[in-house]
Amino acid sequence: MADTETPSGPDLAQGVPLADLLDGHMLAGHVGQDAVLLARVGREFFAVGAQCTHYHGPLAEGLLVGDTVRCPWHHACFSLRTGEALRAPAFSALDCWSVEQRDGKVLVKDKRSGRPSVRPRSGAAPERIVIVGGGAAGFAAAEMLRRQQFPGSIVMLSDDEAAPVDRPNLSKDYLAGTAPEEWVPLQSSDFYTEKNIDLRLRASVASIDRGARQIVLGDGSRVAYDRLLLATGAEPVRLAIPGADQPHVHVLRSLADSRAIIEGAKNAKRAVVIGASFIGLEVAASLSHRQIEVHVVAPEKAPMERLVGPEIGAFVRALHEEHGVVFHLEDTASAIDGKRVTLTRGGRLDADLVVVGIGVRPRLSLAETAGLAIDRGVSVDAWLQTSDPNIFAAGDIARWPDPHCGHAIRVEHWVVAERQGQVAALNLLGLREKFDQVPFFWSQHYDVPIKYVGHAERWERIEVDGDINGRDCLVRFLQAGRTLAVASIYRDIASLQAELAMERGRQAR
C-alpha cells in the first residue's frame, strides 16, 4: 500500500463496538497505514493482515473456517493465530496484531511477530533430503522443510535453466505483457542462499540407485539421500506432423518458452493456437491482448468441454470471440508448411506464430527405471509415499487415493502440486500427514476468472445455479447423486463453501 493511499474501513486502533462483530464474522479496517482484518471466533478476536500474500486477495471477502481464513481468489489458507500460510498458493505469513477488549469495544493494538507452527516429529529424522524437480511441488517442499526448521541438507535438482517460477503467470499476465518478469520467480535467488537450499539448475538426473540411496547425475556424479522426493512434473505433448519443428512453433511450459513466444509475438500479426485447453485459451487471450489476430484449432465441439461441460465451454468460446478470437473446432492441424497451417478438413491458416497446447504427459521415466510402482502415474499412498519407503512423489506425476472420488487420481493442477509438495515435506520428516485436500485450480480469460474445486473425470448430469452467460454461476458436476466437482464464475464464497463441504464429506450444496 502506498504511503499516500488512505486505508479503507474503520480505524481499528480506535476500536469497534463489540456488538458490531458477531461470532464467525470478519471486518476489514486499518491500523495506521496497514490494512487489517479483524475476525471473531467464539469469544476470541484475531487481527491479521487484510490481504492474501499470494495475489493480494481481500481476505474479508473470504471464508472463516475455525481459526483460519481462506482467500476468495485462489483458496490460500492462513492461521488467524500465527498468520502462517497453511496452504498454497500463498507461502508468506500474514502480519499479526494484538487485540484487546475494553469498555465494550474491541481494539487492535501493536503489531507482533507470528510464529509458524512446527509439528513435533517422531522417529529418526533424515539428515539428507534430495528433491528432483524445480516446479511447484519441489519448491513448496523445500520451503516447508525449512519452515519446519529441518536443519539437514536439502539438494534440489532441476533440469530447468531458471529457478522455480510462478508457472500460471507464464500463460496469463506475463505473456499478455501486463506483469513484469520480476513477478515470475516464486522467490529471489537470495531465498535459496538464506535458507541453505542447494538449488542446482540445468541438472540432468540419469537414474536412482535405490540400494545405495544415491541420485546418479548425467555427468556420472552422485548425490546421496536419506529420503527422496520425486517432483519431476510433466512435459508438453508435441505435434507429430510435418513442420512442427520450425522455430516459430512453440509449446509453453517454462519461462524460456514464454520468453520465446513473447519474442515471436513482437512482429506477429496472426497467431494459431493448436488446442483449446485452459493453457491454449489463456495463450489465446494473452496474444489477443497484444493486438494479434488469433485462431484456435481444436478437435472438440466446444472449448474445454471434457473438463467443464458444454455450457461453460460455449460461454468461453463466446467470450473469446468477443475479443476477436476465431475458432476452428472439430478440426486438427495436419501440417505446418512454412508460415501456413494446413487443417485436416482442408482449410489453411497463415500464421506468423504457432503455439501448441494439446496437453502434457507426466515425466515417469526416472521412477519407472528405478522400479517404483507405476499406474498411469507414480503410485503413492495417502502419505504420498511410493513403493519405496524412502521415496515420496508429488505433483503432476503422483497418482494418489483421493477420498472424495473414492479411487486413485492424478491431476495436473498447479495448486495441487504445491500443496502436495507441502504435505510431502512433512512426511519426509516422518510426521505422517495424509494428503486429503480437495483439488483446486483457476483459469483467467480476459477479466473472467473460472474457479474449479473437486475432480470429475465423467458425470451423469450438470446442474447450473445462476446465469453462465451473465457471468454469475455455480455449476455442479454430479455422478450417482454426488457432487464430484464445482465450477464457478464470480461466486467466490460459494466456491469456498463447496470446497469445505467436500472436505467434510458432504455434498457441495
SVG drawing of the C-alpha trace seen along z (x, -y; Angstrom):
<svg xmlns="http://www.w3.org/2000/svg" viewBox="-30 -11 61 63">
<polyline fill="none" stroke="black" stroke-width="0.4" points="0.0,0.0 1.4,-3.4 2.1,-5.8 -0.2,-8.4 -3.1,-6.0 -5.8,-6.3 -6.7,-2.9 -10.4,-2.0 -12.7,-0.8 -12.8,-1.8 -9.7,-2.7 -9.4,0.5 -6.8,-1.1 -9.7,-3.3 -11.8,-0.2 -15.2,1.0 -18.2,1.9 -18.1,5.5 -21.7,5.9 -20.8,5.0 -18.7,8.1 -20.7,11.3 -19.2,14.7 -17.9,16.1 -17.7,12.6 -14.8,10.5 -14.3,6.8 -11.8,5.0 -10.2,1.9 -6.9,0.4 -4.3,-0.5 -2.4,-3.5 -1.5,-2.8 -1.8,1.0 -4.9,2.8 -6.0,5.1 -8.6,7.9 -10.4,8.3 -12.1,11.6 -14.2,13.1 -14.2,16.9 -16.4,17.6 -15.1,15.4 -11.7,14.8 -10.7,12.0 -7.9,12.0 -6.2,9.3 -4.1,10.1 -3.1,8.5 -6.2,7.9 -4.7,9.1 -3.6,12.6 0.1,12.7 -0.3,14.6 -2.0,12.0 -3.4,9.7 -6.9,11.0 -9.3,9.4 -9.5,11.8 -12.6,10.1 -14.4,11.5 -13.2,15.0 -14.3,17.7 -13.7,18.3 -13.1,22.0 -12.4,22.5 -9.4,20.3 -8.3,20.0 -9.3,17.7 -9.4,18.7 -8.7,16.4 -11.7,15.9 -9.4,15.7 -7.2,18.8 -8.2,20.6 -5.0,20.0 -5.5,20.6 -4.0,18.7 -3.9,19.3 -5.6,16.4 -3.4,17.2 0.0,17.0 -0.6,15.6 1.1,18.7 0.2,19.5 -1.1,23.0 -2.0,23.9 -0.6,22.9 -0.6,20.9 0.4,18.5 3.7,19.1 4.4,15.9 2.7,15.3 0.3,12.5 1.3,9.9 -0.5,10.2 -1.7,7.6 -2.6,8.0 -6.3,7.4 -7.9,6.1 -11.4,5.7 -12.2,2.6 -15.3,0.6 -17.5,2.6 -15.1,2.2 -12.6,4.4 -9.3,2.6 -6.4,3.6 -3.1,2.7 0.6,3.4 1.9,5.5 3.5,8.7 5.6,11.4 3.7,14.5 5.1,18.0 4.8,20.6 3.6,23.9 6.3,26.5 4.9,30.0 6.5,32.3 8.5,35.1 8.6,38.8 11.2,41.3 14.6,40.8 14.8,37.6 16.7,37.7 19.9,35.8 19.9,35.5 16.9,34.8 17.1,34.6 14.3,33.1 14.3,34.0 12.3,31.2 12.2,27.4 8.5,26.8 5.6,26.2 5.9,29.3 9.6,29.2 9.7,25.6 6.8,26.0 8.5,29.0 11.9,27.2 10.2,24.1 8.1,26.2 11.2,28.2 12.9,25.0 9.7,23.6 9.6,26.7 13.1,25.9 14.7,29.0 18.4,28.5 19.8,31.0 20.9,30.9 18.4,30.0 19.6,30.5 17.1,29.5 17.9,30.8 16.2,29.1 16.8,29.5 15.4,26.1 17.6,23.1 15.5,20.9 14.8,21.1 11.2,22.1 8.7,19.7 5.0,18.9 4.0,21.0 0.4,19.8 1.8,16.3 3.6,17.7 0.3,18.0 -1.6,15.2 -0.3,11.7 3.4,12.2 2.6,13.5 0.0,10.7 2.6,8.1 0.7,6.8 3.1,8.3 6.9,7.7 9.3,10.6 10.4,9.8 6.9,11.1 7.6,14.5 10.1,16.2 8.5,17.8 11.4,16.4 14.5,14.4 17.9,16.1 18.7,14.8 16.0,17.1 17.8,20.3 21.1,18.9 19.4,17.7 17.5,20.9 20.6,23.0 18.8,24.8 21.3,26.2 19.4,25.4 21.2,26.9 19.9,25.8 20.4,27.5 21.0,30.7 20.4,33.8 19.3,36.8 20.2,40.1 18.9,42.6 18.2,43.5 20.4,46.1 17.9,47.2 20.3,49.6 22.9,47.0 20.3,44.2 22.0,42.1 21.0,40.0 23.1,40.5 23.6,37.4 24.2,37.2 27.8,36.4 28.3,39.6 28.5,37.8 26.3,38.9 24.2,37.2 23.4,39.2 20.0,39.0 18.3,40.4 14.9,39.5 14.0,38.5 11.1,36.5 10.3,37.1 8.6,34.0 9.6,34.3 6.3,32.8 5.1,33.1 6.2,32.2 4.2,30.8 2.9,33.2 4.4,32.1 2.8,32.3 3.9,35.2 3.2,33.5 5.4,32.2 6.7,28.7 6.1,28.9 9.9,28.4 10.1,25.0 11.4,22.0 8.1,20.2 6.3,23.2 6.2,23.2 5.0,25.1 4.5,23.4 5.8,24.9 8.9,23.0 10.0,19.4 12.2,19.8 9.1,21.0 7.1,17.9 10.0,15.6 10.3,17.2 6.6,16.7 6.8,13.1 9.8,12.5 7.9,14.1 4.8,12.0 6.7,8.7 6.4,8.9 3.5,11.3 0.2,10.2 -1.5,13.6 -1.1,16.5 -2.6,20.0 -3.1,21.8 -3.5,25.5 -5.5,26.9 -8.4,25.4 -7.3,26.4 -7.1,23.9 -3.4,23.2 -4.2,22.9 -7.0,20.5 -5.1,18.4 -2.4,18.1 -5.1,17.0 -6.3,14.4 -2.8,13.1 -1.8,12.9 -5.2,11.2 -4.3,8.6 -1.1,7.9 -3.3,7.0 -2.5,10.1 -5.2,11.9 -5.6,15.3 -7.1,18.5 -7.7,21.6 -7.7,25.1 -9.1,28.0 -11.0,31.3 -13.7,30.6 -17.2,29.3 -16.7,26.7 -13.5,25.5 -12.7,27.4 -15.9,29.4 -14.4,32.6 -13.5,30.7 -16.2,28.1 -19.0,29.3 -20.7,27.9 -22.4,25.0 -19.3,23.3 -17.4,24.4 -19.9,22.5 -19.6,19.4 -15.8,19.5 -16.0,19.7 -18.3,16.7 -16.1,14.7 -13.1,15.3 -15.0,14.4 -16.0,11.1 -12.3,10.4 -11.7,11.3 -10.5,14.9 -11.6,17.2 -12.3,20.9 -11.8,23.8 -13.4,26.6 -13.8,30.3 -10.6,30.0 -6.9,30.6 -3.7,29.4 -2.1,31.9 1.0,29.9 2.8,26.6 4.3,25.6 6.4,22.5 4.0,20.0 0.9,21.7 -1.0,24.3 -2.9,26.9 -6.1,28.3 -7.3,31.9 -10.6,30.8 -8.9,28.9 -8.5,25.3 -5.3,23.3 -4.3,20.6 -1.5,18.1 0.5,18.0 3.5,15.9 3.4,17.6 2.1,21.1 1.6,22.2 0.8,25.9 -1.3,26.6 -2.6,30.1 -1.8,31.4 1.1,32.7 2.4,36.1 3.9,37.0 7.6,37.5 7.7,41.0 10.9,42.5 13.1,41.9 10.6,43.6 10.0,46.4 13.7,47.3 14.1,47.2 11.4,49.9 8.8,47.9 5.2,49.0 3.5,47.2 -0.2,46.9 -0.8,44.1 1.5,42.1 3.7,42.9 1.6,44.8 1.6,43.3 -0.3,43.9 -2.3,41.3 1.0,40.0 2.5,39.6 4.9,42.4 5.9,44.6 6.5,48.4 10.0,47.5 9.5,46.2 12.4,43.7 11.0,42.2 7.9,39.9 6.3,38.3 4.2,35.2 2.8,33.0 1.9,34.0 3.4,37.5 1.7,38.6 -1.4,40.8 -2.9,40.9 -6.0,42.4 -8.4,39.5 -11.0,39.8 -13.5,37.6 -13.6,39.6 -13.1,42.9 -10.4,44.0 -6.8,43.1 -6.4,40.0 -3.7,37.9 -4.2,34.3 -2.1,31.6 -3.1,28.5 -0.6,26.0 -2.1,25.5 -2.5,29.3 1.2,29.7 2.2,27.0 0.0,28.5 1.3,32.0 4.8,30.7 4.0,29.2 2.5,32.4 5.3,34.5 7.8,32.3 6.1,33.1 6.1,36.8 9.8,36.7 10.3,35.6 8.2,38.5 5.1,36.5 2.6,38.9 0.1,36.3 -2.4,37.6 -2.9,35.7 -6.7,35.4 -7.2,31.8 -9.7,31.2 -8.2,30.4 -8.5,26.7 -7.5,24.7 -8.4,21.4 -8.2,20.0 -8.3,16.4 -9.9,15.4 -9.7,11.7 -11.5,10.3 -13.4,13.5 -12.0,16.0 -13.2,19.6 -12.7,21.5 -12.9,25.3 -12.9,27.5 -13.1,31.3 -12.4,33.7 -14.8,35.1 -13.5,37.4 -17.1,38.1 -20.5,37.1 -24.2,38.1 -25.6,34.6 -24.8,30.9 -26.7,28.5 -26.4,24.8 -27.2,22.3 -27.3,18.8 -26.5,17.5 -23.4,18.7 -23.7,16.0 -24.4,13.4 -21.0,14.3 -22.7,15.3 -23.0,19.0 -22.1,22.2 -22.0,25.3 -22.2,28.7 -21.0,32.0 -22.9,35.0 -22.5,38.7 -24.9,41.1 -26.3,38.2 -22.9,37.0 -21.3,33.7 -17.9,34.5 -16.8,31.0 -18.0,27.5 -17.0,24.7 -17.9,21.1 -17.8,17.6 -17.8,14.8 -19.2,17.0 -16.1,16.9 -17.8,17.7 -19.9,20.5 -16.7,22.0 -15.0,21.9 -18.1,23.4 -18.2,26.2 -14.5,27.0 -15.2,27.1 -18.3,29.3 -16.2,31.8 -13.5,31.8 -16.2,32.6 -17.6,35.4 -20.9,33.8 -22.3,32.9 -21.4,29.5 -24.9,28.0"/>
</svg>
